[in-house]
Amino acid sequence: MSRPAPADVVSVFNDNPTWSPGFRAAGRKLRPLSGYRLAPRAVPNVSNYQQIVRMSAQTDSTADLLKWWNGYRLRDIARAGILADVTDAWDEAARHGWSDDTALRASFSHEGRQYGVPLYKSYYVVFYSRSVFRRLGVDVPTTWQRFLDVVDAAHAKGITPIASGGATTWESSIWFQQLVNGLDHRFYLELTAGRASYTDGVCRRAMALWSDLYRRGAFSSADASATDVPGQFARGRTAMCLYGSWNTGAFLDAGVKDADLGAFLLPPPPGGERSVLVESGVLAVSAQAHKRGAALAVARAWLNPSVQTAWTGFLRDTSADPGVVPNVGTVRQIAAQVRRERPKQAIRYWEASPPVLIEGNVQDLSAFMIDPTPAKATRTLANMQHRADKEWKVWTS
């Protein structure tokens, strides 16, 4: 896969070829801080990428730095000996005030040590079209009922209230995680840690709310593609979309004007609490890196504000360093709301439990999106709990 790079170059293996200019921009800021710049190498197919990382990890052909996922997906390869300990990088960031997020740090840990630094930190927010909201005569909702009022207003005008497809992908977990965490943040943490049941009342209420949204005509067709949503926004055909803030750039690139793209944290359902789902990619050091010392130096400098400014400026997203916010109106709006309201933060469902459990449950949630009835919701939760009973035993054995 790779040979030793030139003296001042550290290779970074990832699954997103569109990020190469961003890695190079960050590398130009890393060079005076760490002595090294970045040479990105990408495999665009996620399944192939994961397979190559696992296969090459124990050989002398692995890359120096790897892009990965946090939570249980990180623990899965950390306990296999694939990654190097980067606890020093977190300590350095804490000393400088580049990241004070202890909850985030825990999701990069295995047995009390850190095995990656935050590649990015995104919030799950409701993107909305300001021009569509003006046409509907509605404001950004501050309560669940006002959110339902927006849904009903859009539906009455023949505008898709919420783009929500992906019934064959991880995206089927987006509304499930949002509703469970919004109803009871503590329960969400217990559920994803294997200490609560998918058949408990909070999950049943979440599925009932989801089913009710379908009954209201809130959603696009379940097989809609997320890649089509920015274009629908640009044409004024869709009002809202719950998604990771890392997708801001896709809207802007599709012709949605920065001044017309807004975002807000979804108000919690009745009885719930202000909380938000967070997604953080991982920049990890390969245990068998050709230039392990150089890769560790890059990891220590990654959260430096100058590096983060270059990187998030390319991504058009928020940073693990709350002091770094790119000059993009939508992202500034998200960062300001998070700063103002200080919502409780929870790791995204995709990384929050053992991978095999999550991937099976995502398939069940996809099936629910095709047939979002109360009866199907009951069967879905029973299936998810049955899988949880089995997979938690496997994980802890």
C-alpha positions as CSV (number, residue, x, y, z in Angstrom):
1,M,0.0,0.0,0.0
2,S,2.8,2.4,0.8
3,R,6.6,2.9,0.9
4,P,8.4,5.3,3.2
5,A,7.6,8.9,2.1
6,P,10.2,11.7,1.6
7,A,11.9,13.0,4.7
8,D,9.4,15.7,5.6
9,V,6.3,13.8,4.5
10,V,3.9,11.7,6.6
11,S,1.3,9.6,4.8
12,V,-2.3,9.7,5.8
13,F,-4.6,6.9,4.6
14,N,-8.3,7.7,4.4
15,D,-11.6,6.9,2.6
16,N,-12.5,10.3,1.3
17,P,-10.6,11.4,-1.9
18,T,-12.3,14.8,-1.9
19,W,-10.5,15.7,1.4
20,S,-7.0,15.6,-0.2
21,P,-6.8,19.4,-0.7
22,G,-7.8,19.9,3.0
23,F,-5.2,17.5,4.2
24,R,-2.5,19.3,2.1
25,A,-3.7,22.7,3.4
26,A,-3.5,21.4,7.0
27,G,-0.1,19.9,6.2
28,R,1.3,23.3,5.2
29,K,0.4,24.6,8.7
30,L,1.7,21.4,10.3
31,R,5.1,21.7,8.7
32,P,6.5,24.5,10.8
33,L,5.0,23.0,14.0
34,S,5.9,19.4,13.6
35,G,8.5,19.3,10.9
36,Y,6.2,17.3,8.6
37,R,3.5,17.8,5.9
38,L,0.8,15.4,4.8
39,A,0.6,13.1,1.8
40,P,-3.1,11.9,1.6
41,R,-3.9,8.5,0.0
42,A,-7.5,7.6,-0.3
43,V,-9.6,4.5,-1.0
44,P,-13.1,5.8,-1.8
45,N,-15.0,2.6,-1.0
46,V,-15.5,2.4,2.8
47,S,-15.7,-1.4,3.0
48,N,-12.6,-1.8,0.9
49,Y,-10.9,0.8,3.0
50,Q,-11.6,-0.9,6.3
51,Q,-10.5,-4.2,4.9
52,I,-7.2,-2.8,3.6
53,V,-6.5,-1.1,7.0
54,R,-7.0,-4.3,8.9
55,M,-5.0,-6.4,6.4
56,S,-2.1,-4.1,6.1
57,A,-1.9,-3.0,9.8
58,Q,0.4,-5.8,10.9
59,T,2.7,-5.5,7.9
60,D,5.4,-3.0,6.8
61,S,3.1,-1.6,4.2
62,T,0.8,0.3,6.4
63,A,0.4,4.1,6.3
64,D,1.7,6.4,9.0
65,L,-1.6,8.0,9.9
66,L,-5.1,6.5,9.5
67,K,-8.6,8.0,9.3
68,W,-11.0,6.0,11.4
69,W,-14.2,6.2,13.5
70,N,-14.3,6.7,17.3
71,G,-16.3,4.9,20.0
72,Y,-16.5,1.1,19.7
73,R,-15.2,1.1,16.1
74,L,-12.0,2.6,17.5
75,R,-11.8,0.2,20.4
76,D,-12.3,-2.7,17.9
77,I,-9.0,-2.0,16.1
78,A,-7.2,-0.6,19.2
79,R,-7.6,-3.9,21.1
80,A,-6.3,-5.7,17.9
81,G,-3.0,-3.8,18.3
82,I,-3.4,-1.8,15.1
83,L,-3.0,1.7,16.6
84,A,-0.4,3.5,18.6
85,D,-1.1,5.3,21.9
86,V,-1.5,9.0,21.4
87,T,-2.5,10.0,25.0
88,D,0.3,12.6,25.0
89,A,-1.4,14.5,22.1
90,W,-4.6,14.8,24.2
91,D,-2.6,16.0,27.2
92,E,-0.9,18.6,25.1
93,A,-4.2,19.8,23.7
94,A,-5.6,20.1,27.2
95,R,-2.6,22.1,28.4
96,H,-3.0,24.6,25.6
97,G,-6.8,24.7,25.9
98,W,-7.2,23.4,22.3
99,S,-9.9,20.9,23.5
100,D,-11.5,20.7,26.9
101,D,-14.0,18.0,26.0
102,T,-13.6,15.1,28.4
103,A,-16.7,13.4,27.0
104,L,-15.2,13.4,23.6
105,R,-11.9,12.2,24.9
106,A,-13.6,9.1,26.4
107,S,-14.8,8.1,22.9
108,F,-11.2,8.0,21.7
109,S,-10.2,5.6,24.5
110,H,-9.5,2.0,25.1
111,E,-8.6,0.8,28.6
112,G,-7.8,4.3,29.7
113,R,-5.5,5.3,26.9
114,Q,-6.2,7.4,23.8
115,Y,-5.7,5.9,20.3
116,G,-6.5,8.9,18.0
117,V,-7.2,12.6,18.0
118,P,-10.3,14.3,16.6
119,L,-10.1,14.6,12.8
120,Y,-13.3,16.6,13.0
121,K,-16.2,17.2,15.3
122,S,-19.7,17.5,13.8
123,Y,-23.1,18.1,15.3
124,Y,-26.4,16.6,14.1
125,V,-28.4,19.6,13.3
126,V,-31.5,20.5,11.2
127,F,-30.4,22.2,8.1
128,Y,-33.2,24.5,6.7
129,S,-33.9,26.7,3.8
130,R,-34.4,30.3,4.9
131,S,-36.3,31.2,1.7
132,V,-38.6,28.2,2.1
133,F,-39.3,29.2,5.7
134,R,-40.1,32.7,4.6
135,R,-42.5,31.4,1.9
136,L,-44.2,29.3,4.6
137,G,-44.3,32.2,7.1
138,V,-42.6,30.2,9.8
139,D,-39.7,30.8,12.2
140,V,-37.0,28.5,13.5
141,P,-38.9,26.3,15.9
142,T,-38.0,26.5,19.6
143,T,-40.3,23.8,20.8
144,W,-41.4,20.4,19.5
145,Q,-44.9,21.6,18.8
146,R,-43.6,24.5,16.7
147,F,-41.4,22.0,14.8
148,L,-44.5,20.0,14.1
149,D,-46.2,23.2,12.9
150,V,-43.4,23.8,10.4
151,V,-43.8,20.2,9.2
152,D,-47.5,20.7,8.7
153,A,-47.1,24.0,7.0
154,A,-44.6,22.6,4.5
155,H,-46.7,19.5,3.8
156,A,-49.8,21.7,3.2
157,K,-47.9,23.6,0.5
158,G,-46.6,20.5,-1.3
159,I,-43.0,21.1,-0.1
160,T,-41.2,18.1,1.4
161,P,-40.9,19.0,5.1
162,I,-37.9,16.8,5.9
163,A,-35.5,15.0,3.6
164,S,-34.8,11.7,5.3
165,G,-33.8,8.9,3.0
166,G,-31.0,6.3,3.3
167,A,-33.1,3.3,4.2
168,T,-30.3,1.1,2.9
169,T,-27.5,2.9,4.8
170,W,-26.3,4.0,8.2
171,E,-28.6,7.0,7.7
172,S,-31.6,5.0,8.9
173,S,-30.2,5.5,12.5
174,I,-30.3,9.3,12.3
175,W,-33.9,9.8,13.5
176,F,-33.8,6.9,15.9
177,Q,-30.7,8.3,17.7
178,Q,-32.2,11.8,17.7
179,L,-35.5,10.9,19.2
180,V,-34.1,8.5,21.9
181,N,-31.4,10.9,22.9
182,G,-33.8,13.9,22.8
183,L,-36.3,12.1,25.0
184,D,-33.8,10.9,27.6
185,H,-30.1,11.6,27.2
186,R,-29.1,9.4,30.2
187,F,-31.2,6.5,28.8
188,Y,-29.5,6.8,25.4
189,L,-26.1,6.5,27.1
190,E,-27.3,3.4,29.1
191,L,-28.8,1.9,26.0
192,T,-25.7,2.2,23.9
193,A,-23.6,0.9,26.7
194,G,-25.7,-2.3,26.9
195,R,-27.3,-1.4,30.3
196,A,-30.8,-0.7,29.1
197,S,-33.3,-2.4,26.7
198,Y,-34.5,-1.5,23.3
199,T,-38.0,-2.6,24.5
200,D,-38.0,0.0,27.3
201,G,-40.5,2.8,27.3
202,V,-38.1,5.5,26.0
203,C,-37.5,3.5,22.8
204,R,-41.2,2.8,22.4
205,R,-42.0,6.5,22.7
206,A,-39.2,7.4,20.2
207,M,-40.6,4.9,17.6
208,A,-44.1,6.3,18.2
209,L,-42.9,9.8,17.5
210,W,-41.1,8.7,14.4
211,S,-44.1,6.8,13.2
212,D,-46.3,9.9,13.8
213,L,-44.0,12.0,11.7
214,Y,-44.4,9.6,8.8
215,R,-48.2,9.7,9.4
216,R,-48.1,13.5,9.0
217,G,-46.3,13.2,5.7
218,A,-43.1,14.7,7.2
219,F,-40.5,12.7,5.3
220,S,-39.2,12.2,1.8
221,S,-39.4,8.7,0.4
222,A,-37.3,6.3,2.5
223,D,-35.1,5.4,-0.5
224,A,-34.1,9.0,-1.2
225,S,-30.4,9.7,-1.6
226,A,-28.6,12.2,0.7
227,T,-26.6,13.4,-2.3
228,D,-29.8,14.7,-3.9
229,V,-30.9,16.8,-0.9
230,P,-28.6,19.9,-1.4
231,G,-30.0,20.2,-4.9
232,Q,-33.6,20.0,-3.6
233,F,-32.8,22.8,-1.2
234,A,-31.4,24.9,-4.0
235,R,-34.6,24.4,-6.0
236,G,-36.8,25.2,-2.9
237,R,-38.4,21.8,-2.9
238,T,-37.4,20.7,0.6
239,A,-37.7,22.6,3.9
240,M,-35.4,20.7,6.3
241,C,-32.9,17.9,6.7
242,L,-31.5,16.4,9.9
243,Y,-27.8,15.6,9.2
244,G,-24.2,16.0,10.3
245,S,-22.8,19.5,10.1
246,W,-20.0,18.1,8.0
247,N,-22.5,18.2,5.1
248,T,-22.6,22.0,5.1
249,G,-20.2,22.2,2.2
250,A,-22.3,19.9,0.0
251,F,-25.2,22.4,0.3
252,L,-23.0,25.4,-0.6
253,D,-21.4,23.5,-3.5
254,A,-24.9,22.6,-4.8
255,G,-25.7,26.3,-5.2
256,V,-27.5,27.0,-1.9
257,K,-26.3,30.5,-0.9
258,D,-24.7,30.8,2.5
259,A,-27.2,33.5,3.4
260,D,-30.1,31.0,2.6
261,L,-28.8,28.0,4.5
262,G,-29.6,27.9,8.2
263,A,-29.2,25.2,10.9
264,F,-30.6,24.7,14.3
265,L,-30.6,22.1,17.1
266,L,-33.8,20.1,17.0
267,P,-35.9,21.0,20.1
268,P,-36.5,17.9,22.3
269,P,-39.9,16.2,22.3
270,P,-42.2,16.8,25.3
271,G,-40.5,15.8,28.5
272,G,-37.1,15.6,26.9
273,E,-33.9,17.6,27.4
274,R,-31.6,19.8,25.3
275,S,-29.0,17.4,23.9
276,V,-27.2,16.9,20.6
277,L,-25.6,13.9,18.8
278,V,-21.9,14.4,17.9
279,E,-19.8,12.7,15.2
280,S,-16.0,12.7,15.4
281,G,-13.7,11.2,12.9
282,V,-10.3,9.9,14.2
283,L,-6.8,10.7,13.1
284,A,-4.9,7.7,14.4
285,V,-1.2,6.6,14.3
286,S,-0.5,3.2,12.9
287,A,1.4,1.0,15.4
288,Q,3.6,-0.2,12.5
289,A,4.0,3.2,10.9
290,H,7.2,3.7,8.9
291,K,7.6,7.1,10.6
292,R,5.9,6.5,13.9
293,G,7.8,9.3,15.7
294,A,6.9,11.8,12.9
295,A,3.2,10.6,12.9
296,L,3.1,11.1,16.7
297,A,4.5,14.6,16.2
298,V,1.7,15.4,13.7
299,A,-0.9,14.0,16.1
300,R,0.4,16.3,18.9
301,A,0.2,19.4,16.5
302,W,-3.1,18.5,14.9
303,L,-5.4,20.4,17.3
304,N,-3.2,23.6,17.1
305,P,-5.5,26.4,16.1
306,S,-3.6,27.3,13.0
307,V,-3.9,23.7,11.7
308,Q,-7.6,23.5,12.7
309,T,-8.3,26.9,11.0
310,A,-6.9,25.6,7.7
311,W,-8.6,22.2,8.1
312,T,-12.1,23.4,9.1
313,G,-11.9,26.2,6.6
314,F,-11.7,23.5,3.9
315,L,-14.3,21.2,5.5
316,R,-16.7,24.1,6.4
317,D,-17.5,22.5,9.7
318,T,-17.0,22.9,13.4
319,S,-13.8,21.8,15.2
320,A,-13.0,19.8,18.3
321,D,-11.4,23.1,19.4
322,P,-14.4,25.3,20.2
323,G,-12.3,28.4,19.6
324,V,-11.9,27.6,15.9
325,V,-14.9,28.4,13.7
326,P,-14.7,28.8,9.9
327,N,-16.1,31.9,8.3
328,V,-19.3,30.2,7.1
329,G,-22.6,31.6,8.3
330,T,-24.3,28.2,8.9
331,V,-21.4,26.8,10.9
332,R,-21.1,30.0,12.9
333,Q,-24.8,29.7,13.7
334,I,-24.3,26.1,14.9
335,A,-21.3,26.9,17.0
336,A,-23.1,29.9,18.6
337,Q,-26.1,27.8,19.5
338,V,-24.0,25.1,21.1
339,R,-22.0,27.7,23.0
340,R,-25.1,29.5,24.2
341,E,-27.2,26.4,25.2
342,R,-24.5,24.0,26.2
343,P,-26.5,20.9,25.2
344,K,-25.6,17.5,26.6
345,Q,-23.5,15.7,24.0
346,A,-23.8,12.0,23.0
347,I,-21.7,10.0,20.6
348,R,-23.5,9.2,17.3
349,Y,-25.2,5.8,17.3
350,W,-23.0,4.4,14.5
351,E,-20.0,4.4,16.9
352,A,-21.8,4.1,20.2
353,S,-22.0,0.3,20.5
354,P,-20.2,-2.8,19.1
355,P,-20.0,-2.6,15.3
356,V,-21.8,-5.9,14.5
357,L,-24.7,-4.9,16.8
358,I,-25.0,-1.4,15.2
359,E,-24.9,-2.7,11.7
360,G,-27.6,-5.3,12.3
361,N,-29.8,-2.8,14.1
362,V,-29.4,-0.3,11.3
363,Q,-30.8,-2.9,8.9
364,D,-33.9,-3.3,11.2
365,L,-34.3,0.5,11.3
366,S,-34.1,0.6,7.5
367,A,-36.9,-1.9,7.3
368,F,-39.0,0.2,9.7
369,M,-38.5,3.2,7.4
370,I,-40.1,1.2,4.5
371,D,-43.1,0.3,6.7
372,P,-43.2,2.9,9.6
373,T,-46.3,1.5,11.4
374,P,-46.7,1.0,15.2
375,A,-46.8,-2.8,14.7
376,K,-43.6,-2.7,12.7
377,A,-42.0,-0.5,15.4
378,T,-42.8,-3.1,18.1
379,R,-41.2,-5.9,16.0
380,T,-38.2,-3.7,15.2
381,L,-37.4,-3.0,18.9
382,A,-37.8,-6.7,19.8
383,N,-35.4,-7.7,17.0
384,M,-32.9,-5.0,18.1
385,Q,-32.9,-6.2,21.7
386,H,-32.5,-9.8,20.7
387,R,-29.4,-8.9,18.7
388,A,-28.1,-6.7,21.6
389,D,-28.4,-9.7,24.0
390,K,-26.3,-11.8,21.7
391,E,-23.7,-9.2,20.6
392,W,-22.9,-7.8,24.0
393,K,-22.0,-11.3,25.2
394,V,-19.7,-11.7,22.2
395,W,-18.1,-8.3,22.8
396,T,-17.4,-8.9,26.5
397,S,-16.3,-12.5,26.1
